[in-house]
Amino acid sequence: MTNHVDRFHAALTVLAGHGHIKQRLMKAYEDNLAGINEDELPISLKQSFADLRQQMYSVTPLTGEGPVCASVRKMSFTEASDCAALVVTLFREIARQQDDVQVSLALSEGEEVRVPPFLVKSV
């Protein structure tokens, strides 16, 4: 899942950059998110990511144009902004789930916390 967090983070970096929202959305998706298979994502994110993918591949491209480019070109500014917001939401959720996994792996229940001797204050 770390790889997916990194890919979504890279997409956010592009979305937060300079340029027109449609161009940033296209670049963010094509360069970072297009290769993600929704089956690799946590169950709670699969449908939202599938919805994003459907929006990014909704238009048949013209000659020399990719499907993502064609789809984003046909989007209104509001639709492009909504897709960008969905990327942000997906990143938040996948990062939150990764944090939950790391916290649960930190210590098992009943496992004793051992303090190194050099950290113990002597009286």
Secondary structure, DSSP 4 states (H G I P E B T S, - for coil): -HHHHHHHHHHHHHHTSSS-HHHHHHHHIIIIITT--GGGS-HHHHHHHHHHHHHHT-SPPPTT--HHHHHHHHS-HHHHHHHHHHHHHHHHHHHHHHHHHHHHHH--TTPPPPPPGGGSPP-
